[in-house]
Amino acid sequence: MNIWVDADACPAVIKEIIFRAAQRTGIMTTLIANQLLRVPPSPYIRALQVPAGFDVADNKIAQEVQPGDLVITADIPLAAQVIEHGGTALNPRGELYTRTTSASGWPCAIS
């Protein structure tokens, strides 16, 4: 299992929680963004910068995710791709995306 974070819009407080969880569990965690990210020194945490552009970070996550991986994202289309690849997607508040509803309970594009 790996944790992937769509870090461009992920709040700093959530990133701090993710960093502590990665350290505590020893699960490899990768933050992906089109900007330079600062991450604490850890064998379990890394940052990957992708080129700027529409959905470049999302596309990289969708390309890398494997069955059983966890993705933290606020992006519903990315969450749909993660689910299709056998992964689990949560929004930054920790709410689970499903095939039929977004994390807020509203119908979404995941089918």
C-alpha positions as CSV (number, residue, x, y, z in Angstrom):
1,M,0.0,0.0,0.0
2,N,1.1,3.5,-0.8
3,I,-0.5,6.9,0.0
4,W,-0.7,9.5,-2.7
5,V,-1.6,13.1,-2.0
6,D,-2.9,15.5,-4.6
7,A,-1.0,18.2,-2.8
8,D,-1.7,21.3,-5.0
9,A,-4.8,22.2,-3.0
10,C,-4.3,20.1,0.1
11,P,-4.4,22.3,3.2
12,A,-1.1,22.5,5.2
13,V,-2.8,21.2,8.4
14,I,-3.9,18.1,6.6
15,K,-0.4,17.6,5.2
16,E,1.0,17.7,8.7
17,I,-1.5,15.0,9.8
18,I,-0.5,12.9,6.8
19,F,3.2,13.3,7.6
20,R,2.7,12.1,11.2
21,A,0.6,9.1,10.0
22,A,3.3,8.1,7.4
23,Q,6.0,8.2,10.1
24,R,3.9,6.3,12.6
25,T,2.7,3.6,10.2
26,G,5.8,3.4,8.0
27,I,3.6,3.6,4.8
28,M,5.3,5.2,1.8
29,T,3.6,8.6,1.2
30,T,4.1,10.7,-1.9
31,L,2.8,14.2,-2.3
32,I,2.4,15.3,-5.9
33,A,2.1,18.9,-7.0
34,N,3.2,21.3,-9.8
35,Q,5.0,23.4,-7.2
36,L,7.9,22.8,-5.0
37,L,6.9,21.2,-1.7
38,R,8.7,21.0,1.6
39,V,8.4,17.7,3.3
40,P,10.0,16.5,6.5
41,P,13.1,14.3,6.2
42,S,11.8,10.7,6.3
43,P,12.3,7.4,4.5
44,Y,8.5,7.2,4.2
45,I,7.7,10.7,2.8
46,R,8.6,12.1,-0.6
47,A,7.5,15.0,-2.8
48,L,7.2,14.8,-6.5
49,Q,7.0,18.0,-8.6
50,V,5.3,17.7,-12.0
51,P,5.2,20.3,-14.7
52,A,2.5,23.0,-14.5
53,G,-0.6,22.3,-16.5
54,F,-4.2,21.3,-16.3
55,D,-4.6,18.0,-14.4
56,V,-0.9,17.1,-14.7
57,A,-0.7,16.1,-11.0
58,D,-4.0,14.2,-11.2
59,N,-2.8,12.3,-14.3
60,K,0.4,11.3,-12.6
61,I,-1.5,10.0,-9.6
62,A,-3.9,8.1,-11.8
63,Q,-0.9,6.6,-13.7
64,E,0.9,5.5,-10.5
65,V,-2.0,4.3,-8.3
66,Q,-2.2,0.5,-7.7
67,P,-5.0,-1.6,-6.2
68,G,-5.0,-1.1,-2.4
69,D,-3.4,2.4,-2.5
70,L,-5.0,5.4,-0.8
71,V,-5.3,8.7,-2.5
72,I,-6.1,12.0,-0.7
73,T,-7.8,14.4,-3.2
74,A,-10.6,17.0,-3.5
75,D,-10.9,16.2,-7.2
76,I,-13.9,14.0,-8.0
77,P,-12.8,12.9,-11.5
78,L,-9.4,11.8,-10.0
79,A,-11.3,9.9,-7.2
80,A,-13.3,8.1,-9.9
81,Q,-10.1,7.0,-11.6
82,V,-8.6,5.8,-8.3
83,I,-11.7,3.7,-7.6
84,E,-11.6,2.3,-11.1
85,H,-7.9,1.2,-10.5
86,G,-8.9,-0.5,-7.2
87,G,-7.7,2.2,-4.9
88,T,-9.5,4.1,-2.1
89,A,-10.0,7.9,-2.3
90,L,-10.6,10.3,0.5
91,N,-11.2,14.0,0.5
92,P,-8.8,16.1,2.7
93,R,-11.4,16.0,5.5
94,G,-11.2,12.2,5.5
95,E,-14.5,11.5,3.9
96,L,-14.7,8.5,1.6
97,Y,-15.5,8.8,-2.0
98,T,-17.8,6.0,-3.4
99,R,-19.0,5.1,-6.8
100,T,-22.4,6.8,-6.2
101,T,-21.8,9.8,-4.0
102,S,-19.2,12.5,-3.4
103,A,-17.8,12.9,0.1
104,S,-20.4,15.7,0.7
105,G,-23.3,13.4,-0.1
106,W,-24.1,15.0,-3.5
107,P,-24.3,12.8,-6.6
108,C,-21.1,12.9,-8.5
109,A,-19.4,11.6,-11.7
110,I,-18.1,8.4,-10.1
111,S,-20.1,5.5,-11.6
